[in-house]
Amino acid sequence: MNSTRSKVIHLYKNLLFLGRDYPKGFDYFKIRLKEAFMKNKDVTDTHQIEILLTRGQYVIKELEALYMLKKYRTLKKRYYSEH
């Protein structure tokens, strides 16, 4: 159980770190993240927790993809004119 707890805390910290660059702002992201975690705070079934952790890892991958796309678009604007 302690290992699961540390996984959840690690996931929360990773998402919080990634939220710094969120397009709608860090405060918006932090509030939504806390709501999502608080919604599932009473889940005790280890299988269900693993499913939620997997979903969290998916969200991390989606955020990373969003930031890569933002970076790509910024670089493209710098080097190619829109004329």
PDB file with SEQRES, HELIX, SHEET and CRYST1 records, atoms N, CA, C and O in Angstrom:
SEQRES   1 A   83  MET ASN SER THR ARG SER LYS VAL ILE HIS LEU TYR LYS          
SEQRES   2 A   83  ASN LEU LEU PHE LEU GLY ARG ASP TYR PRO LYS GLY PHE          
SEQRES   3 A   83  ASP TYR PHE LYS ILE ARG LEU LYS GLU ALA PHE MET LYS          
SEQRES   4 A   83  ASN LYS ASP VAL THR ASP THR HIS GLN ILE GLU ILE LEU          
SEQRES   5 A   83  LEU THR ARG GLY GLN TYR VAL ILE LYS GLU LEU GLU ALA          
SEQRES   6 A   83  LEU TYR MET LEU LYS LYS TYR ARG THR LEU LYS LYS ARG          
SEQRES   7 A   83  TYR TYR SER GLU HIS                                          
HELIX    1 AA1 ASN A    2  LEU A   18  1                                  17    
HELIX    2 AA2 GLY A   19  ASP A   21  5                                   3    
HELIX    3 AA3 PHE A   26  LYS A   39  1                                  14    
HELIX    4 AA4 THR A   46  TYR A   79  1                                  34    
CRYST1    1.000    1.000    1.000  90.00  90.00  90.00 P 1           1          
ATOM      1  N   MET A   1       0.825  -1.196   0.000  1.00  0.00           N  
ATOM      2  CA  MET A   1       0.000   0.000   0.000  1.00  0.00           C  
ATOM      3  C   MET A   1       0.869   1.259   0.000  1.00  0.00           C  
ATOM      4  O   MET A   1       0.544   2.251  -0.654  1.00  0.00           O  
ATOM      5  N   ASN A   2       1.980   1.205   0.744  1.00  0.00           N  
ATOM      6  CA  ASN A   2       2.871   2.349   0.827  1.00  0.00           C  
ATOM      7  C   ASN A   2       3.488   2.649  -0.541  1.00  0.00           C  
ATOM      8  O   ASN A   2       3.697   3.810  -0.894  1.00  0.00           O  
ATOM      9  N   SER A   3       3.778   1.591  -1.308  1.00  0.00           N  
ATOM     10  CA  SER A   3       4.332   1.759  -2.650  1.00  0.00           C  
ATOM     11  C   SER A   3       3.323   2.451  -3.566  1.00  0.00           C  
ATOM     12  O   SER A   3       3.694   3.301  -4.375  1.00  0.00           O  
ATOM     13  N   THR A   4       2.057   2.085  -3.438  1.00  0.00           N  
ATOM     14  CA  THR A   4       1.009   2.707  -4.239  1.00  0.00           C  
ATOM     15  C   THR A   4       0.877   4.181  -3.884  1.00  0.00           C  
ATOM     16  O   THR A   4       0.710   5.029  -4.761  1.00  0.00           O  
ATOM     17  N   ARG A   5       0.950   4.473  -2.617  1.00  0.00           N  
ATOM     18  CA  ARG A   5       0.871   5.864  -2.155  1.00  0.00           C  
ATOM     19  C   ARG A   5       2.001   6.696  -2.754  1.00  0.00           C  
ATOM     20  O   ARG A   5       1.780   7.817  -3.211  1.00  0.00           O  
ATOM     21  N   SER A   6       3.197   6.147  -2.748  1.00  0.00           N  
ATOM     22  CA  SER A   6       4.333   6.889  -3.303  1.00  0.00           C  
ATOM     23  C   SER A   6       4.185   7.079  -4.810  1.00  0.00           C  
ATOM     24  O   SER A   6       4.609   8.103  -5.346  1.00  0.00           O  
ATOM     25  N   LYS A   7       3.591   6.108  -5.497  1.00  0.00           N  
ATOM     26  CA  LYS A   7       3.341   6.255  -6.937  1.00  0.00           C  
ATOM     27  C   LYS A   7       2.356   7.395  -7.210  1.00  0.00           C  
ATOM     28  O   LYS A   7       2.537   8.181  -8.139  1.00  0.00           O  
ATOM     29  N   VAL A   8       1.316   7.468  -6.385  1.00  0.00           N  
ATOM     30  CA  VAL A   8       0.307   8.518  -6.546  1.00  0.00           C  
ATOM     31  C   VAL A   8       0.927   9.888  -6.286  1.00  0.00           C  
ATOM     32  O   VAL A   8       0.679  10.834  -7.033  1.00  0.00           O  
ATOM     33  N   ILE A   9       1.721   9.996  -5.244  1.00  0.00           N  
ATOM     34  CA  ILE A   9       2.372  11.267  -4.926  1.00  0.00           C  
ATOM     35  C   ILE A   9       3.346  11.660  -6.033  1.00  0.00           C  
ATOM     36  O   ILE A   9       3.416  12.827  -6.419  1.00  0.00           O  
ATOM     37  N   HIS A  10       4.084  10.697  -6.535  1.00  0.00           N  
ATOM     38  CA  HIS A  10       5.025  10.959  -7.627  1.00  0.00           C  
ATOM     39  C   HIS A  10       4.284  11.445  -8.876  1.00  0.00           C  
ATOM     40  O   HIS A  10       4.723  12.384  -9.540  1.00  0.00           O  
ATOM     41  N   LEU A  11       3.162  10.801  -9.186  1.00  0.00           N  
ATOM     42  CA  LEU A  11       2.359  11.207 -10.341  1.00  0.00           C  
ATOM     43  C   LEU A  11       1.857  12.638 -10.166  1.00  0.00           C  
ATOM     44  O   LEU A  11       1.910  13.443 -11.096  1.00  0.00           O  
ATOM     45  N   TYR A  12       1.372  12.945  -8.970  1.00  0.00           N  
ATOM     46  CA  TYR A  12       0.867  14.297  -8.686  1.00  0.00           C  
ATOM     47  C   TYR A  12       1.972  15.341  -8.868  1.00  0.00           C  
ATOM     48  O   TYR A  12       1.749  16.386  -9.478  1.00  0.00           O  
ATOM     49  N   LYS A  13       3.149  15.056  -8.341  1.00  0.00           N  
ATOM     50  CA  LYS A  13       4.271  15.989  -8.458  1.00  0.00           C  
ATOM     51  C   LYS A  13       4.696  16.163  -9.910  1.00  0.00           C  
ATOM     52  O   LYS A  13       4.998  17.278 -10.337  1.00  0.00           O  
ATOM     53  N   ASN A  14       4.722  15.074 -10.672  1.00  0.00           N  
ATOM     54  CA  ASN A  14       5.075  15.171 -12.096  1.00  0.00           C  
ATOM     55  C   ASN A  14       4.075  16.027 -12.859  1.00  0.00           C  
ATOM     56  O   ASN A  14       4.458  16.874 -13.665  1.00  0.00           O  
ATOM     57  N   LEU A  15       2.791  15.803 -12.600  1.00  0.00           N  
ATOM     58  CA  LEU A  15       1.763  16.582 -13.281  1.00  0.00           C  
ATOM     59  C   LEU A  15       1.829  18.049 -12.870  1.00  0.00           C  
ATOM     60  O   LEU A  15       1.647  18.937 -13.703  1.00  0.00           O  
ATOM     61  N   LEU A  16       2.086  18.301 -11.611  1.00  0.00           N  
ATOM     62  CA  LEU A  16       2.213  19.674 -11.128  1.00  0.00           C  
ATOM     63  C   LEU A  16       3.391  20.370 -11.817  1.00  0.00           C  
ATOM     64  O   LEU A  16       3.299  21.540 -12.189  1.00  0.00           O  
ATOM     65  N   PHE A  17       4.482  19.650 -11.980  1.00  0.00           N  
ATOM     66  CA  PHE A  17       5.655  20.192 -12.659  1.00  0.00           C  
ATOM     67  C   PHE A  17       5.340  20.503 -14.121  1.00  0.00           C  
ATOM     68  O   PHE A  17       5.717  21.560 -14.628  1.00  0.00           O  
ATOM     69  N   LEU A  18       4.657  19.594 -14.790  1.00  0.00           N  
ATOM     70  CA  LEU A  18       4.312  19.806 -16.192  1.00  0.00           C  
ATOM     71  C   LEU A  18       3.291  20.924 -16.364  1.00  0.00           C  
ATOM     72  O   LEU A  18       3.228  21.543 -17.426  1.00  0.00           O  
ATOM     73  N   GLY A  19       2.502  21.184 -15.347  1.00  0.00           N  
ATOM     74  CA  GLY A  19       1.462  22.202 -15.424  1.00  0.00           C  
ATOM     75  C   GLY A  19       1.988  23.626 -15.477  1.00  0.00           C  
ATOM     76  O   GLY A  19       1.229  24.552 -15.763  1.00  0.00           O  
ATOM     77  N   ARG A  20       3.266  23.815 -15.208  1.00  0.00           N  
ATOM     78  CA  ARG A  20       3.831  25.174 -15.219  1.00  0.00           C  
ATOM     79  C   ARG A  20       3.650  25.867 -16.564  1.00  0.00           C  
ATOM     80  O   ARG A  20       3.447  27.080 -16.617  1.00  0.00           O  
ATOM     81  N   ASP A  21       3.723  25.100 -17.650  1.00  0.00           N  
ATOM     82  CA  ASP A  21       3.652  25.679 -18.991  1.00  0.00           C  
ATOM     83  C   ASP A  21       2.280  25.506 -19.637  1.00  0.00           C  
ATOM     84  O   ASP A  21       2.142  25.684 -20.847  1.00  0.00           O  
ATOM     85  N   TYR A  22       1.277  25.167 -18.857  1.00  0.00           N  
ATOM     86  CA  TYR A  22      -0.048  24.925 -19.417  1.00  0.00           C  
ATOM     87  C   TYR A  22      -0.596  26.207 -20.048  1.00  0.00           C  
ATOM     88  O   TYR A  22      -0.485  27.284 -19.463  1.00  0.00           O  
ATOM     89  N   PRO A  23      -1.191  26.091 -21.247  1.00  0.00           N  
ATOM     90  CA  PRO A  23      -1.655  27.298 -21.968  1.00  0.00           C  
ATOM     91  C   PRO A  23      -2.638  28.182 -21.200  1.00  0.00           C  
ATOM     92  O   PRO A  23      -2.603  29.403 -21.352  1.00  0.00           O  
ATOM     93  N   LYS A  24      -3.507  27.601 -20.385  1.00  0.00           N  
ATOM     94  CA  LYS A  24      -4.491  28.411 -19.646  1.00  0.00           C  
ATOM     95  C   LYS A  24      -3.935  28.920 -18.327  1.00  0.00           C  
ATOM     96  O   LYS A  24      -4.644  29.588 -17.574  1.00  0.00           O  
ATOM     97  N   GLY A  25      -2.687  28.617 -18.038  1.00  0.00           N  
ATOM     98  CA  GLY A  25      -2.069  29.115 -16.825  1.00  0.00           C  
ATOM     99  C   GLY A  25      -1.905  28.048 -15.754  1.00  0.00           C  
ATOM    100  O   GLY A  25      -2.665  27.081 -15.689  1.00  0.00           O  
ATOM    101  N   PHE A  26      -0.906  28.246 -14.925  1.00  0.00           N  
ATOM    102  CA  PHE A  26      -0.589  27.275 -13.881  1.00  0.00           C  
ATOM    103  C   PHE A  26      -1.683  27.189 -12.823  1.00  0.00           C  
ATOM    104  O   PHE A  26      -1.998  26.098 -12.347  1.00  0.00           O  
ATOM    105  N   ASP A  27      -2.266  28.328 -12.450  1.00  0.00           N  
ATOM    106  CA  ASP A  27      -3.308  28.305 -11.423  1.00  0.00           C  
ATOM    107  C   ASP A  27      -4.518  27.495 -11.866  1.00  0.00           C  
ATOM    108  O   ASP A  27      -5.078  26.731 -11.080  1.00  0.00           O  
ATOM    109  N   TYR A  28      -4.925  27.660 -13.129  1.00  0.00           N  
ATOM    110  CA  TYR A  28      -6.034  26.882 -13.689  1.00  0.00           C  
ATOM    111  C   TYR A  28      -5.708  25.388 -13.632  1.00  0.00           C  
ATOM    112  O   TYR A  28      -6.532  24.570 -13.223  1.00  0.00           O  
ATOM    113  N   PHE A  29      -4.487  25.056 -14.052  1.00  0.00           N  
ATOM    114  CA  PHE A  29      -4.071  23.655 -14.089  1.00  0.00           C  
ATOM    115  C   PHE A  29      -4.033  23.060 -12.685  1.00  0.00           C  
ATOM    116  O   PHE A  29      -4.492  21.939 -12.468  1.00  0.00           O  
ATOM    117  N   LYS A  30      -3.480  23.819 -11.728  1.00  0.00           N  
ATOM    118  CA  LYS A  30      -3.335  23.319 -10.359  1.00  0.00           C  
ATOM    119  C   LYS A  30      -4.692  23.040  -9.728  1.00  0.00           C  
ATOM    120  O   LYS A  30      -4.866  22.032  -9.043  1.00  0.00           O  
ATOM    121  N   ILE A  31      -5.642  23.917  -9.955  1.00  0.00           N  
ATOM    122  CA  ILE A  31      -6.990  23.716  -9.408  1.00  0.00           C  
ATOM    123  C   ILE A  31      -7.632  22.465  -9.997  1.00  0.00           C  
ATOM    124  O   ILE A  31      -8.198  21.649  -9.269  1.00  0.00           O  
ATOM    125  N   ARG A  32      -7.542  22.318 -11.322  1.00  0.00           N  
ATOM    126  CA  ARG A  32      -8.140  21.144 -11.974  1.00  0.00           C  
ATOM    127  C   ARG A  32      -7.458  19.847 -11.545  1.00  0.00           C  
ATOM    128  O   ARG A  32      -8.113  18.820 -11.368  1.00  0.00           O  
ATOM    129  N   LEU A  33      -6.142  19.906 -11.381  1.00  0.00           N  
ATOM    130  CA  LEU A  33      -5.386  18.724 -10.951  1.00  0.00           C  
ATOM    131  C   LEU A  33      -5.820  18.302  -9.547  1.00  0.00           C  
ATOM    132  O   LEU A  33      -6.052  17.121  -9.289  1.00  0.00           O  
ATOM    133  N   LYS A  34      -5.924  19.262  -8.660  1.00  0.00           N  
ATOM    134  CA  LYS A  34      -6.342  18.947  -7.290  1.00  0.00           C  
ATOM    135  C   LYS A  34      -7.754  18.371  -7.264  1.00  0.00           C  
ATOM    136  O   LYS A  34      -8.031  17.423  -6.529  1.00  0.00           O  
ATOM    137  N   GLU A  35      -8.646  18.948  -8.070  1.00  0.00           N  
ATOM    138  CA  GLU A  35     -10.014  18.423  -8.143  1.00  0.00           C  
ATOM    139  C   GLU A  35     -10.025  16.977  -8.615  1.00  0.00           C  
ATOM    140  O   GLU A  35     -10.755  16.145  -8.076  1.00  0.00           O  
ATOM    141  N   ALA A  36      -9.211  16.683  -9.625  1.00  0.00           N  
ATOM    142  CA  ALA A  36      -9.171  15.320 -10.165  1.00  0.00           C  
ATOM    143  C   ALA A  36      -8.661  14.333  -9.116  1.00  0.00           C  
ATOM    144  O   ALA A  36      -9.198  13.233  -8.987  1.00  0.00           O  
ATOM    145  N   PHE A  37      -7.638  14.718  -8.375  1.00  0.00           N  
ATOM    146  CA  PHE A  37      -7.103  13.822  -7.359  1.00  0.00           C  
ATOM    147  C   PHE A  37      -8.063  13.693  -6.174  1.00  0.00           C  
ATOM    148  O   PHE A  37      -8.220  12.606  -5.618  1.00  0.00           O  
ATOM    149  N   MET A  38      -8.698  14.788  -5.792  1.00  0.00           N  
ATOM    150  CA  MET A  38      -9.629  14.733  -4.664  1.00  0.00           C  
ATOM    151  C   MET A  38     -10.879  13.913  -4.999  1.00  0.00           C  
ATOM    152  O   MET A  38     -11.474  13.293  -4.119  1.00  0.00           O  
ATOM    153  N   LYS A  39     -11.263  13.915  -6.254  1.00  0.00           N  
ATOM    154  CA  LYS A  39     -12.429  13.143  -6.679  1.00  0.00           C  
ATOM    155  C   LYS A  39     -12.195  11.642  -6.442  1.00  0.00           C  
ATOM    156  O   LYS A  39     -13.133  10.897  -6.159  1.00  0.00           O  
ATOM    157  N   ASN A  40     -10.947  11.217  -6.560  1.00  0.00           N  
ATOM    158  CA  ASN A  40     -10.619   9.798  -6.430  1.00  0.00           C  
ATOM    159  C   ASN A  40      -9.916   9.463  -5.117  1.00  0.00           C  
ATOM    160  O   ASN A  40      -9.300   8.404  -5.002  1.00  0.00           O  
ATOM    161  N   LYS A  41     -10.001  10.343  -4.136  1.00  0.00           N  
ATOM    162  CA  LYS A  41      -9.262  10.128  -2.886  1.00  0.00           C  
ATOM    163  C   LYS A  41      -9.766   8.943  -2.071  1.00  0.00           C  
ATOM    164  O   LYS A  41      -9.014   8.385  -1.272  1.00  0.00           O  
ATOM    165  N   ASP A  42     -11.016   8.551  -2.255  1.00  0.00           N  
ATOM    166  CA  ASP A  42     -11.581   7.460  -1.468  1.00  0.00           C  
ATOM    167  C   ASP A  42     -11.431   6.090  -2.121  1.00  0.00           C  
ATOM    168  O   ASP A  42     -11.923   5.097  -1.584  1.00  0.00           O  
ATOM    169  N   VAL A  43     -10.763   6.019  -3.264  1.00  0.00           N  
ATOM    170  CA  VAL A  43     -10.563   4.740  -3.945  1.00  0.00           C  
ATOM    171  C   VAL A  43      -9.533   3.940  -3.158  1.00  0.00           C  
ATOM    172  O   VAL A  43      -8.431   4.423  -2.897  1.00  0.00           O  
ATOM    173  N   THR A  44      -9.896   2.710  -2.778  1.00  0.00           N  
ATOM    174  CA  THR A  44      -8.986   1.869  -2.005  1.00  0.00           C  
ATOM    175  C   THR A  44      -8.608   0.588  -2.737  1.00  0.00           C  
ATOM    176  O   THR A  44      -7.627  -0.059  -2.369  1.00  0.00           O  
ATOM    177  N   ASP A  45      -9.348   0.214  -3.746  1.00  0.00           N  
ATOM    178  CA  ASP A  45      -9.062  -0.998  -4.508  1.00  0.00           C  
ATOM    179  C   ASP A  45      -7.765  -0.803  -5.298  1.00  0.00           C  
ATOM    180  O   ASP A  45      -7.651   0.131  -6.091  1.00  0.00           O  
ATOM    181  N   THR A  46      -6.793  -1.687  -5.077  1.00  0.00           N  
ATOM    182  CA  THR A  46      -5.492  -1.522  -5.727  1.00  0.00           C  
ATOM    183  C   THR A  46      -5.584  -1.607  -7.247  1.00  0.00           C  
ATOM    184  O   THR A  46      -4.854  -0.914  -7.955  1.00  0.00           O  
ATOM    185  N   HIS A  47      -6.474  -2.450  -7.745  1.00  0.00           N  
ATOM    186  CA  HIS A  47      -6.634  -2.555  -9.198  1.00  0.00           C  
ATOM    187  C   HIS A  47      -7.165  -1.244  -9.780  1.00  0.00           C  
ATOM    188  O   HIS A  47      -6.691  -0.779 -10.817  1.00  0.00           O  
ATOM    189  N   GLN A  48      -8.138  -0.666  -9.112  1.00  0.00           N  
ATOM    190  CA  GLN A  48      -8.704   0.611  -9.565  1.00  0.00           C  
ATOM    191  C   GLN A  48      -7.659   1.725  -9.491  1.00  0.00           C  
ATOM    192  O   GLN A  48      -7.607   2.588 -10.367  1.00  0.00           O  
ATOM    193  N   ILE A  49      -6.829   1.705  -8.449  1.00  0.00           N  
ATOM    194  CA  ILE A  49      -5.769   2.709  -8.313  1.00  0.00           C  
ATOM    195  C   ILE A  49      -4.767   2.577  -9.458  1.00  0.00           C  
ATOM    196  O   ILE A  49      -4.309   3.579 -10.007  1.00  0.00           O  
ATOM    197  N   GLU A  50      -4.429   1.340  -9.814  1.00  0.00           N  
ATOM    198  CA  GLU A  50      -3.499   1.122 -10.938  1.00  0.00           C  
ATOM    199  C   GLU A  50      -4.085   1.657 -12.247  1.00  0.00           C  
ATOM    200  O   GLU A  50      -3.361   2.215 -13.070  1.00  0.00           O  
ATOM    201  N   ILE A  51      -5.392   1.486 -12.436  1.00  0.00           N  
ATOM    202  CA  ILE A  51      -6.054   2.024 -13.631  1.00  0.00           C  
ATOM    203  C   ILE A  51      -5.952   3.548 -13.634  1.00  0.00           C  
ATOM    204  O   ILE A  51      -5.664   4.151 -14.668  1.00  0.00           O  
ATOM    205  N   LEU A  52      -6.187   4.164 -12.486  1.00  0.00           N  
ATOM    206  CA  LEU A  52      -6.092   5.625 -12.392  1.00  0.00           C  
ATOM    207  C   LEU A  52      -4.660   6.106 -12.605  1.00  0.00           C  
ATOM    208  O   LEU A  52      -4.444   7.154 -13.214  1.00  0.00           O  
ATOM    209  N   LEU A  53      -3.684   5.353 -12.110  1.00  0.00           N  
ATOM    210  CA  LEU A  53      -2.281   5.716 -12.336  1.00  0.00           C  
ATOM    211  C   LEU A  53      -1.928   5.627 -13.817  1.00  0.00           C  
ATOM    212  O   LEU A  53      -1.193   6.466 -14.337  1.00  0.00           O  
ATOM    213  N   THR A  54      -2.450   4.616 -14.486  1.00  0.00           N  
ATOM    214  CA  THR A  54      -2.221   4.480 -15.924  1.00  0.00           C  
ATOM    215  C   THR A  54      -2.838   5.650 -16.670  1.00  0.00           C  
ATOM    216  O   THR A  54      -2.237   6.174 -17.609  1.00  0.00           O  
ATOM    217  N   ARG A  55      -4.023   6.063 -16.266  1.00  0.00           N  
ATOM    218  CA  ARG A  55      -4.668   7.224 -16.871  1.00  0.00           C  
ATOM    219  C   ARG A  55      -3.827   8.481 -16.657  1.00  0.00           C  
ATOM    220  O   ARG A  55      -3.704   9.319 -17.550  1.00  0.00           O  
ATOM    221  N   GLY A  56      -3.257   8.599 -15.471  1.00  0.00           N  
ATOM    222  CA  GLY A  56      -2.387   9.731 -15.166  1.00  0.00           C  
ATOM    223  C   GLY A  56      -1.142   9.753 -16.044  1.00  0.00           C  
ATOM    224  O   GLY A  56      -0.713  10.815 -16.493  1.00  0.00           O  
ATOM    225  N   GLN A  57      -0.567   8.587 -16.287  1.00  0.00           N  
ATOM    226  CA  GLN A  57       0.597   8.510 -17.175  1.00  0.00           C  
ATOM    227  C   GLN A  57       0.212   8.908 -18.600  1.00  0.00           C  
ATOM    228  O   GLN A  57       0.999   9.535 -19.309  1.00  0.00           O  
ATOM    229  N   TYR A  58      -0.990   8.544 -19.009  1.00  0.00           N  
ATOM    230  CA  TYR A  58      -1.492   8.943 -20.327  1.00  0.00           C  
ATOM    231  C   TYR A  58      -1.609  10.466 -20.409  1.00  0.00           C  
ATOM    232  O   TYR A  58      -1.260  11.061 -21.429  1.00  0.00           O  
ATOM    233  N   VAL A  59      -2.097  11.094 -19.343  1.00  0.00           N  
ATOM    234  CA  VAL A  59      -2.225  12.552 -19.311  1.00  0.00           C  
ATOM    235  C   VAL A  59      -0.844  13.201 -19.416  1.00  0.00           C  
ATOM    236  O   VAL A  59      -0.685  14.224 -20.082  1.00  0.00           O  
ATOM    237  N   ILE A  60       0.145  12.612 -18.763  1.00  0.00           N  
ATOM    238  CA  ILE A  60       1.510  13.137 -18.859  1.00  0.00           C  
ATOM    239  C   ILE A  60       1.990  13.101 -20.310  1.00  0.00           C  
ATOM    240  O   ILE A  60       2.570  14.070 -20.800  1.00  0.00           O  
ATOM    241  N   LYS A  61       1.753  12.004 -20.982  1.00  0.00           N  
ATOM    242  CA  LYS A  61       2.164  11.883 -22.391  1.00  0.00           C  
ATOM    243  C   LYS A  61       1.434  12.902 -23.274  1.00  0.00           C  
ATOM    244  O   LYS A  61       2.026  13.478 -24.187  1.00  0.00           O  
ATOM    245  N   GLU A  62       0.161  13.116 -22.998  1.00  0.00           N  
ATOM    246  CA  GLU A  62      -0.605  14.100 -23.761  1.00  0.00           C  
ATOM    247  C   GLU A  62      -0.082  15.520 -23.530  1.00  0.00           C  
ATOM    248  O   GLU A  62       0.012  16.307 -24.472  1.00  0.00           O  
ATOM    249  N   LEU A  63       0.255  15.846 -22.294  1.00  0.00           N  
ATOM    250  CA  LEU A  63       0.812  17.168 -21.991  1.00  0.00           C  
ATOM    251  C   LEU A  63       2.151  17.361 -22.686  1.00  0.00           C  
ATOM    252  O   LEU A  63       2.427  18.430 -23.232  1.00  0.00           O  
ATOM    253  N   GLU A  64       2.982  16.323 -22.665  1.00  0.00           N  
ATOM    254  CA  GLU A  64       4.275  16.417 -23.340  1.00  0.00           C  
ATOM    255  C   GLU A  64       4.082  16.620 -24.839  1.00  0.00           C  
ATOM    256  O   GLU A  64       4.808  17.398 -25.456  1.00  0.00           O  
ATOM    257  N   ALA A  65       3.118  15.931 -25.423  1.00  0.00           N  
ATOM    258  CA  ALA A  65       2.831  16.099 -26.850  1.00  0.00           C  
ATOM    259  C   ALA A  65       2.333  17.512 -27.138  1.00  0.00           C  
ATOM    260  O   ALA A  65       2.707  18.108 -28.148  1.00  0.00           O  
ATOM    261  N   LEU A  66       1.495  18.049 -26.259  1.00  0.00           N  
ATOM    262  CA  LEU A  66       0.992  19.410 -26.415  1.00  0.00           C  
ATOM    263  C   LEU A  66       2.136  20.414 -26.405  1.00  0.00           C  
ATOM    264  O   LEU A  66       2.168  21.338 -27.217  1.00  0.00           O  
ATOM    265  N   TYR A  67       3.079  20.228 -25.478  1.00  0.00           N  
ATOM    266  CA  TYR A  67       4.203  21.156 -25.380  1.00  0.00           C  
ATOM    267  C   TYR A  67       5.147  21.024 -26.567  1.00  0.00           C  
ATOM    268  O   TYR A  67       5.705  22.018 -27.033  1.00  0.00           O  
ATOM    269  N   MET A  68       5.328  19.798 -27.057  1.00  0.00           N  
ATOM    270  CA  MET A  68       6.175  19.605 -28.238  1.00  0.00           C  
ATOM    271  C   MET A  68       5.549  20.276 -29.459  1.00  0.00           C  
ATOM    272  O   MET A  68       6.255  20.885 -30.263  1.00  0.00           O  
ATOM    273  N   LEU A  69       4.248  20.168 -29.597  1.00  0.00           N  
ATOM    274  CA  LEU A  69       3.553  20.803 -30.708  1.00  0.00           C  
ATOM    275  C   LEU A  69       3.658  22.316 -30.613  1.00  0.00           C  
ATOM    276  O   LEU A  69       3.868  22.991 -31.621  1.00  0.00           O  
ATOM    277  N   LYS A  70       3.514  22.849 -29.414  1.00  0.00           N  
ATOM    278  CA  LYS A  70       3.647  24.293 -29.199  1.00  0.00           C  
ATOM    279  C   LYS A  70       5.057  24.752 -29.575  1.00  0.00           C  
ATOM    280  O   LYS A  70       5.228  25.784 -30.224  1.00  0.00           O  
ATOM    281  N   LYS A  71       6.056  23.984 -29.166  1.00  0.00           N  
ATOM    282  CA  LYS A  71       7.446  24.310 -29.483  1.00  0.00           C  
ATOM    283  C   LYS A  71       7.677  24.253 -30.999  1.00  0.00           C  
ATOM    284  O   LYS A  71       8.328  25.130 -31.566  1.00  0.00           O  
ATOM    285  N   TYR A  72       7.146  23.226 -31.642  1.00  0.00           N  
ATOM    286  CA  TYR A  72       7.287  23.070 -33.083  1.00  0.00           C  
ATOM    287  C   TYR A  72       6.667  24.253 -33.823  1.00  0.00           C  
ATOM    288  O   TYR A  72       7.268  24.800 -34.748  1.00  0.00           O  
ATOM    289  N   ARG A  73       5.466  24.641 -33.410  1.00  0.00           N  
ATOM    290  CA  ARG A  73       4.789  25.769 -34.066  1.00  0.00           C  
ATOM    291  C   ARG A  73       5.563  27.065 -33.878  1.00  0.00           C  
ATOM    292  O   ARG A  73       5.641  27.878 -34.799  1.00  0.00           O  
ATOM    293  N   THR A  74       6.130  27.265 -32.705  1.00  0.00           N  
ATOM    294  CA  THR A  74       6.923  28.463 -32.440  1.00  0.00           C  
ATOM    295  C   THR A  74       8.154  28.499 -33.333  1.00  0.00           C  
ATOM    296  O   THR A  74       8.468  29.530 -33.928  1.00  0.00           O  
ATOM    297  N   LEU A  75       8.842  27.381 -33.424  1.00  0.00           N  
ATOM    298  CA  LEU A  75      10.032  27.325 -34.281  1.00  0.00           C  
ATOM    299  C   LEU A  75       9.668  27.512 -35.751  1.00  0.00           C  
ATOM    300  O   LEU A  75      10.394  28.170 -36.495  1.00  0.00           O  
ATOM    301  N   LYS A  76       8.562  26.942 -36.160  1.00  0.00           N  
ATOM    302  CA  LYS A  76       8.123  27.073 -37.551  1.00  0.00           C  
ATOM    303  C   LYS A  76       7.830  28.527 -37.887  1.00  0.00           C  
ATOM    304  O   LYS A  76       8.178  29.004 -38.968  1.00  0.00           O  
ATOM    305  N   LYS A  77       7.187  29.234 -36.953  1.00  0.00           N  
ATOM    306  CA  LYS A  77       6.891  30.660 -37.180  1.00  0.00           C  
ATOM    307  C   LYS A  77       8.175  31.481 -37.316  1.00  0.00           C  
ATOM    308  O   LYS A  77       8.225  32.440 -38.085  1.00  0.00           O  
ATOM    309  N   ARG A  78       9.202  31.104 -36.574  1.00  0.00           N  
ATOM    310  CA  ARG A  78      10.461  31.842 -36.627  1.00  0.00           C  
ATOM    311  C   ARG A  78      11.160  31.704 -37.962  1.00  0.00           C  
ATOM    312  O   ARG A  78      11.749  32.664 -38.458  1.00  0.00           O  
ATOM    313  N   TYR A  79      11.102  30.530 -38.543  1.00  0.00           N  
ATOM    314  CA  TYR A  79      11.893  30.259 -39.734  1.00  0.00           C  
ATOM    315  C   TYR A  79      11.133  30.338 -41.047  1.00  0.00           C  
ATOM    316  O   TYR A  79      11.747  30.475 -42.105  1.00  0.00           O  
ATOM    317  N   TYR A  80       9.829  30.257 -41.002  1.00  0.00           N  
ATOM    318  CA  TYR A  80       9.029  30.328 -42.231  1.00  0.00           C  
ATOM    319  C   TYR A  80       8.023  31.458 -42.128  1.00  0.00           C  
ATOM    320  O   TYR A  80       7.280  31.563 -41.152  1.00  0.00           O  
ATOM    321  N   SER A  81       8.010  32.286 -43.129  1.00  0.00           N  
ATOM    322  CA  SER A  81       7.048  33.397 -43.103  1.00  0.00           C  
ATOM    323  C   SER A  81       5.673  32.885 -43.522  1.00  0.00           C  
ATOM    324  O   SER A  81       5.568  31.897 -44.249  1.00  0.00           O  
ATOM    325  N   GLU A  82       4.654  33.540 -43.075  1.00  0.00           N  
ATOM    326  CA  GLU A  82       3.272  33.144 -43.359  1.00  0.00           C  
ATOM    327  C   GLU A  82       2.706  33.843 -44.573  1.00  0.00           C  
ATOM    328  O   GLU A  82       1.500  33.766 -44.807  1.00  0.00           O  
ATOM    329  N   HIS A  83       3.525  34.520 -45.355  1.00  0.00           N  
ATOM    330  CA  HIS A  83       3.048  35.308 -46.492  1.00  0.00           C  
ATOM    331  C   HIS A  83       2.495  34.458 -47.566  1.00  0.00           C  
ATOM    332  O   HIS A  83       2.051  34.971 -48.593  1.00  0.00           O  
TER     333      HIS A  83                                                      
END                                                                             
